[in-house]
Amino acid sequence: KRLLRTTRVAVPPLPPTTRHCLRNLTALEAERLMVRSVSLATRFKWQDPIPSDVWKFNAYHKISQMVLLPGSQYMVASVSEMNGTNWSLIVFVMDGRYNVVPLAKMSTESKAYNLVAKYMTVDGVAGITIAYNRRAWRHRGDGLKGCATN
């Protein structure tokens, strides 16, 4: 933990919860965080970055855009039904034991553009805040074409 406090290497962002603050990390978690930080810094400095792992899952929707929150525990995605209609936002839990689990789904009027998700406290309640832009279509049929054309 002392090394993490004094390192000049960029440490990956953690969720802003009491469980993930530095004083509550276990020795093993702190060591893993330090090793990841140093190995990422070394890889980006001396090598072309290549993915070390690819993880696939079935979202049962067409995903047009997704954002991973700090700590990689949650992912927010703008999705449509398989036929390209009925746009929604889905919050997925990235849980290693059960793969990827949808946590919440909210219908939107159109595809979400410029999707941003952050941990924030609003009115004293800590949670995930999601912001996005949407388009007002001049012709109603233009918004129903799905992921490929929007």
C-alpha positions as CSV (number, residue, x, y, z in Angstrom):
1,K,0.0,0.0,0.0
2,R,2.9,2.3,0.7
3,L,4.3,1.7,-2.8
4,L,0.9,2.5,-4.3
5,R,0.8,5.8,-2.4
6,T,4.3,6.9,-3.6
7,T,4.4,5.5,-7.1
8,R,4.8,7.7,-10.1
9,V,3.2,5.1,-12.4
10,A,-0.5,5.8,-13.3
11,V,-2.7,3.6,-11.2
12,P,-5.9,2.3,-12.9
13,P,-9.0,4.1,-11.6
14,L,-11.0,2.3,-8.9
15,P,-14.7,2.7,-8.1
16,P,-15.2,5.5,-5.5
17,T,-16.6,3.3,-2.8
18,T,-15.3,2.6,0.7
19,R,-14.5,-1.0,-0.3
20,H,-12.1,0.2,-3.0
21,C,-10.4,3.0,-1.1
22,L,-6.7,2.4,-0.5
23,R,-6.9,1.8,3.3
24,N,-9.6,-1.0,2.8
25,L,-7.7,-2.9,0.0
26,T,-6.3,-6.2,1.1
27,A,-2.5,-6.8,0.7
28,L,-3.3,-9.1,-2.3
29,E,-5.5,-6.5,-4.0
30,A,-2.9,-3.8,-3.5
31,E,-0.2,-6.0,-4.9
32,R,-2.3,-6.9,-8.0
33,L,-3.1,-3.2,-8.6
34,M,0.6,-2.3,-8.4
35,V,1.6,-5.1,-10.7
36,R,-1.1,-4.2,-13.3
37,S,0.0,-0.5,-13.1
38,V,3.7,-1.3,-13.7
39,S,3.1,-3.9,-16.4
40,L,0.7,-1.6,-18.3
41,A,3.2,1.3,-18.1
42,T,6.0,-1.0,-19.4
43,R,3.9,-2.4,-22.2
44,F,2.8,1.0,-23.5
45,K,6.3,2.4,-23.2
46,W,8.3,-0.4,-25.0
47,Q,5.8,-2.4,-27.0
48,D,2.8,-1.9,-29.3
49,P,-0.2,-2.5,-27.0
50,I,-2.0,-5.8,-27.8
51,P,-5.0,-7.2,-25.9
52,S,-4.0,-9.9,-23.5
53,D,-7.5,-11.4,-23.4
54,V,-10.7,-11.2,-25.4
55,W,-14.0,-11.7,-23.6
56,K,-17.2,-12.4,-25.5
57,F,-20.7,-12.5,-24.2
58,N,-24.2,-12.6,-25.7
59,A,-26.0,-9.3,-24.9
60,Y,-29.2,-10.5,-26.8
61,H,-29.3,-7.0,-28.4
62,K,-27.4,-5.0,-31.0
63,I,-24.9,-2.9,-29.1
64,S,-24.2,0.4,-30.8
65,Q,-22.0,2.0,-28.1
66,M,-20.7,1.0,-24.7
67,V,-18.8,2.6,-21.8
68,L,-16.8,0.8,-19.1
69,L,-16.9,2.4,-15.6
70,P,-13.7,2.8,-13.5
71,G,-12.8,-0.5,-11.9
72,S,-14.3,-2.5,-14.8
73,Q,-17.2,-3.8,-12.6
74,Y,-20.0,-2.1,-14.6
75,M,-20.6,-1.5,-18.3
76,V,-23.3,0.8,-19.8
77,A,-24.4,0.1,-23.3
78,S,-26.8,1.7,-25.8
79,V,-28.6,-1.2,-27.5
80,S,-31.4,-1.9,-29.9
81,E,-33.6,-5.0,-30.4
82,M,-32.2,-7.4,-33.1
83,N,-34.5,-5.8,-35.7
84,G,-32.9,-2.4,-35.1
85,T,-35.9,-0.8,-33.2
86,N,-36.7,-0.1,-29.6
87,W,-33.5,1.6,-28.2
88,S,-32.5,1.1,-24.6
89,L,-29.7,1.6,-22.1
90,I,-28.5,-1.4,-20.2
91,V,-26.2,-1.5,-17.2
92,F,-24.2,-4.8,-17.2
93,V,-22.4,-6.2,-14.2
94,M,-19.0,-7.6,-15.3
95,D,-18.9,-10.6,-12.8
96,G,-16.4,-13.3,-13.5
97,R,-18.3,-16.0,-11.8
98,Y,-21.5,-15.7,-13.8
99,N,-20.1,-14.0,-16.9
100,V,-21.9,-10.7,-17.8
101,V,-25.3,-10.1,-16.1
102,P,-27.7,-7.3,-17.1
103,L,-28.5,-5.2,-14.0
104,A,-30.9,-2.6,-15.2
105,K,-32.6,-1.6,-18.5
106,M,-34.2,1.7,-19.5
107,S,-36.0,2.4,-22.7
108,T,-34.9,5.5,-24.7
109,E,-36.6,7.3,-27.5
110,S,-33.6,6.9,-29.9
111,K,-30.1,5.6,-30.0
112,A,-27.8,7.1,-27.3
113,Y,-25.0,9.2,-28.8
114,N,-21.8,10.3,-26.9
115,L,-22.6,8.0,-24.0
116,V,-20.8,8.9,-20.8
117,A,-21.1,7.0,-17.4
118,K,-19.5,8.1,-14.2
119,Y,-19.7,7.4,-10.5
120,M,-21.3,10.5,-8.9
121,T,-23.1,11.6,-5.8
122,V,-26.4,13.3,-6.6
123,D,-28.5,14.8,-3.7
124,G,-26.4,12.8,-1.2
125,V,-26.9,9.4,-3.0
126,A,-23.9,7.8,-4.5
127,G,-24.5,5.9,-7.7
128,I,-23.9,5.6,-11.5
129,T,-24.8,8.7,-13.5
130,I,-25.4,8.2,-17.2
131,A,-25.5,11.0,-19.8
132,Y,-26.1,10.9,-23.5
133,N,-27.3,12.9,-26.5
134,R,-30.2,11.9,-28.6
135,R,-31.4,13.0,-32.0
136,A,-34.8,14.3,-33.0
137,W,-35.4,12.8,-36.5
138,R,-36.9,15.0,-39.2
139,H,-38.6,11.9,-40.6
140,R,-39.8,9.4,-38.1
141,G,-38.7,6.4,-40.2
142,D,-35.0,7.6,-40.1
143,G,-34.8,6.6,-36.4
144,L,-35.9,3.0,-37.0
145,K,-33.0,1.8,-39.3
146,G,-30.9,0.2,-36.6
147,C,-27.2,0.2,-35.6
148,A,-25.7,0.0,-39.1
149,T,-27.1,3.3,-40.5
150,N,-27.4,5.5,-37.5
